[in-house]
């Protein structure tokens, strides 16, 4: 699937909110360049938060990210 972290996180946010989950969008600096990375924070039943994000399959440092890329969802922010 071709997407980017912003589109992916926004669509997942809307879907999870409709189901009644407590979710938040978080923005941080990307590890691959000087641009933002958006991820979803989901509250667990025990009160902790878990991060899930959309990451590129072939991540490498770039000056400007492509608008759409092939990637996969990943639990955690590593």
Backbone bond lengths (Angstrom), bond angles and torsions (degrees), N, CA, C in turn:
res aa  C-N    CA-C-N  psi(-1)  N-CA   C-N-CA  omega(-1)  CA-C   N-CA-C  phi
1 X - - - 1.449 - - 1.526 108.69 -
2 X 1.312 117.04 136.40 1.460 122.13 175.71 1.523 108.48 -98.54
3 X 1.308 116.50 127.00 1.454 122.94 178.28 1.522 107.09 -161.15
4 X 1.302 116.61 -166.29 1.455 121.87 168.74 1.523 107.39 -143.79
5 X 1.309 117.01 170.74 1.462 119.69 -172.50 1.531 112.64 -65.00
6 X 1.328 117.50 -30.05 1.468 120.49 -178.28 1.528 110.44 -70.06
7 X 1.317 116.89 -51.02 1.470 121.21 179.56 1.521 110.45 -62.22
8 X 1.329 116.51 -47.44 1.464 122.35 -177.90 1.531 110.75 -59.27
9 X 1.339 117.04 -47.80 1.472 120.76 -178.05 1.528 111.16 -66.54
10 X 1.335 117.94 -39.57 1.466 120.72 -179.86 1.526 111.28 -64.83
11 X 1.332 116.85 -43.48 1.464 119.71 179.17 1.528 112.03 -66.98
12 X 1.331 117.03 -41.23 1.468 120.11 177.82 1.523 110.58 -66.14
13 X 1.335 117.11 -38.99 1.466 121.82 177.23 1.529 110.47 -57.42
14 X 1.330 116.62 -49.56 1.474 120.00 -179.02 1.524 111.28 -63.27
15 X 1.327 117.23 -41.41 1.467 120.35 179.95 1.529 111.60 -64.73
16 X 1.325 117.40 -44.43 1.466 120.46 -178.78 1.532 111.56 -69.50
17 X 1.341 117.98 -35.97 1.473 120.84 177.78 1.529 110.45 -64.59
18 X 1.341 116.76 -39.80 1.469 119.84 178.12 1.520 110.99 -61.49
19 X 1.328 117.54 -31.09 1.468 121.49 179.25 1.524 112.26 -83.23
20 X 1.345 117.09 -5.10 1.457 120.74 176.69 1.517 115.24 93.10
21 X 1.325 118.09 8.57 1.465 120.64 178.88 1.526 110.88 -75.40
22 X 1.327 115.77 153.53 1.456 121.55 173.49 1.520 107.20 -91.27
23 X 1.317 115.89 108.91 1.461 121.59 -177.72 1.523 109.96 -134.84
24 X 1.324 115.85 153.68 1.455 122.75 179.05 1.525 108.65 -138.03
25 X 1.328 115.90 150.31 1.451 120.65 172.02 1.518 107.96 -93.91
26 X 1.306 116.66 135.56 1.460 121.88 178.47 1.528 108.06 -122.47
27 X 1.318 115.78 143.26 1.458 121.49 179.05 1.523 107.98 -122.98
28 X 1.316 115.27 134.18 1.465 120.58 175.61 1.515 108.11 -142.89
29 X 1.311 116.86 169.78 1.463 121.55 177.21 1.521 107.91 -73.20
30 X 1.319 115.97 137.47 1.457 120.67 178.42 1.519 110.77 -68.83
31 X 1.307 116.34 147.18 1.466 120.85 175.60 1.523 111.34 -77.57
32 X 1.334 117.02 -11.47 1.465 121.36 -174.48 1.516 113.41 -103.38
33 X 1.308 117.78 2.92 1.459 120.19 177.91 1.520 111.41 167.78
34 X 1.330 117.09 178.13 1.472 121.63 -176.95 1.530 112.74 -85.16
35 X 1.312 116.91 58.27 1.456 121.84 179.25 1.524 108.25 -142.65
36 X 1.353 118.05 162.82 1.468 120.51 -175.78 1.528 113.01 -76.26
37 X 1.322 114.35 153.66 1.469 122.68 172.79 1.523 106.00 -126.14
38 X 1.325 116.66 128.27 1.469 122.12 -177.58 1.513 108.87 -107.46
39 X 1.331 115.94 134.14 1.454 120.79 177.56 1.517 110.01 -137.64
40 X 1.301 115.83 165.77 1.458 122.36 -178.47 1.524 108.73 -104.90
41 X 1.308 116.47 133.17 1.459 122.21 175.30 1.521 107.22 -107.35
42 X 1.325 116.18 125.26 1.468 121.87 -177.50 1.521 109.36 -116.94
43 X 1.329 116.07 130.60 1.467 120.80 179.54 1.516 109.88 -80.18
44 X 1.321 116.14 128.54 1.465 122.10 176.87 1.523 109.32 -84.20
45 X 1.312 116.26 169.31 1.472 120.38 -179.57 1.524 112.67 -64.29
46 X 1.325 117.63 -28.99 1.467 120.52 -179.73 1.530 112.68 -84.95
47 X 1.349 117.77 4.29 1.455 121.65 175.69 1.522 114.72 97.01
48 X 1.322 117.86 -13.09 1.465 120.43 177.99 1.523 109.86 -76.74
49 X 1.324 115.97 164.54 1.453 121.44 176.43 1.512 109.94 -111.37
50 X 1.331 115.71 144.45 1.462 122.06 174.44 1.522 108.07 -121.44
51 X 1.307 115.76 139.27 1.458 120.88 179.29 1.517 109.11 -97.38
52 X 1.321 115.87 142.61 1.456 122.14 172.25 1.527 105.97 -136.93
53 X 1.336 115.76 135.22 1.457 119.02 -177.02 1.522 110.81 -142.40
54 X 1.319 114.41 167.93 1.461 122.75 178.30 1.522 107.09 -105.51
55 X 1.327 116.01 118.41 1.465 120.51 -175.59 1.521 110.18 -121.14
56 X 1.334 116.83 147.35 1.466 119.75 179.42 1.521 112.17 -68.47
57 X 1.332 115.36 150.59 1.462 120.19 178.00 1.523 111.41 -68.31
58 X 1.331 117.12 -38.80 1.466 120.77 -178.64 1.529 109.54 -117.65
59 X 1.307 116.50 70.03 1.459 121.52 -176.47 1.526 110.92 -71.89
60 X 1.318 115.20 130.67 1.455 121.58 172.89 1.521 107.74 -155.05
61 X 1.306 116.28 158.70 1.459 121.26 -175.99 1.525 110.89 -64.78
62 X 1.355 114.82 136.15 1.460 121.92 -179.12 1.516 109.26 -142.26
63 X 1.314 116.61 156.10 1.462 120.28 175.21 1.521 110.82 -76.81
64 X 1.323 116.30 -34.91 1.455 122.34 -179.99 1.524 108.40 -142.32
65 X 1.328 118.17 128.03 1.470 119.35 -178.57 1.521 111.11 -74.45
66 X 1.325 117.74 153.71 1.464 119.37 174.00 1.528 109.22 -68.84
67 X 1.342 117.77 150.23 1.464 119.20 -178.49 1.531 113.06 -63.24
68 X 1.326 117.37 -36.29 1.462 122.43 176.97 1.522 108.36 -134.31
69 X 1.313 116.52 143.66 1.459 120.51 179.90 1.511 110.21 -150.31
70 X 1.322 115.95 160.50 1.467 120.88 175.30 1.526 107.81 -79.69
71 X 1.326 114.98 135.50 1.452 119.01 -178.30 1.510 111.72 -156.59
72 X 1.328 115.04 -167.22 1.464 121.69 179.26 1.515 108.52 -151.01
73 X 1.327 115.54 157.81 1.459 119.36 177.03 1.518 109.02 -81.20
74 X 1.325 115.41 149.54 1.466 120.18 -176.20 1.526 108.55 -144.63
75 X 1.330 115.97 125.43 1.458 121.37 174.66 1.515 108.20 -75.72
76 X 1.299 115.82 141.69 1.466 121.13 -178.77 1.514 109.61 89.52
77 X 1.304 115.58 169.45 1.459 120.51 -177.69 1.515 109.92 -120.76
78 X 1.310 116.20 47.20 1.467 121.17 179.83 1.500 111.22 -105.02
